[in-house]
Amino acid sequence: MAGFSIDAALKSGFRLAKREWKAVFAWGFGYVLVALAIQMLSIGPALPEYLQAVLEDPAADTTAIQDQTPGSYFLFALPMMIVLSIGAAAVFYGAVARAMLRPEERGFFFLRLSKRELWVGLTSLTLGLAAVVAGLLITAVVSFLAGMAGGTDSGLLLWGILLGLPAFVGFLYLAMRFSPAWVQAFAEERFVLVDAWRLTRGQGWRLVLMALALVFLVLIICVVVMIPAVIVGGVLLGVAGVAGGGSATVVAVLLLVFGVVFFSALYGFFLAVAAAPYVEVYRSLKAG
């Protein structure tokens, strides 16, 4: 039976980031712009007041300003935020797949908005909805069985753990069996859920192991790189807030520029490290 190398899959993102570092930075920068756009949409009509408050005092608490946004606004903004999130994910994950499967299409950092990205988005949306429904059903069943088995609070907790743990493991296994589906949808330009299940036959637990190793790898990167950067940025913002006036504005602008550059590189690297292994899995299994 054809298989894949976990080691090669985990290294594929690092190799991609090294080979296409300009594209990886562009992907991260695009993600930063999308995140800022979603943040602006979430703030809504209070955006001018929010920006003014941040520029005047970078360390100020802006929660009260954001709470001024009327609830009716979110009925308009939420669908736009969802569409923007799914569309951006389809485009950027499609760029990772294109960089590895179709490296000759390197124009505009491998970014496209084509039928391939449409299939990636539709596949991801279908799997996301299925995961939500399955999660709700599993939670309801586990809660019901735990309530039947344990009468006390401690009994409910114990039975919840005993029943919930195998349910979670089963859910994770099923999710991993479908995990390369978005890559297959990109490569074959069609709805592939049934074929994705067939493609990963016999590889489910190896995919689970790879996913756990990938999570551990990303956590290490966060601890080593992201947490110190956030701490330093918070300290500088606090100093700027104490200084006040024009100094605070200058520091805020400089930190904003540095933050955009830093998080663009970081997000792009995370995207390559997280998505490339599944492209490598698909390529290996399909070749086999």
Protein Blocks (a to p, Z undefined) as FASTA:
>chain_A
ZZddfklmmmmmmmmmmmmmmlmmmmmmmmmmmmmmmmmmmnmmmlmmmmmmmmmmmmbc
fklmmmmpcfklmmmmmmmmmmmmmmmmmmmmmmmmmmmmmmmlmgghhpacdfklmmmm
mmmmmmmmmmmmmmmmmmmmmmmmmmmmpmbfmlmmmmmmmmmmmmmmmmmmmmmmmmmm
mmmmmmnopafklmmmmmmgoilmmmmmmmmmmmmmmmmmmmmmmmmmmmmmmmmmmmmm
mngpjllmmmmmmmmmmmmmmmmmmmmmmmmmmmmmmmmmmmmmmmZZ
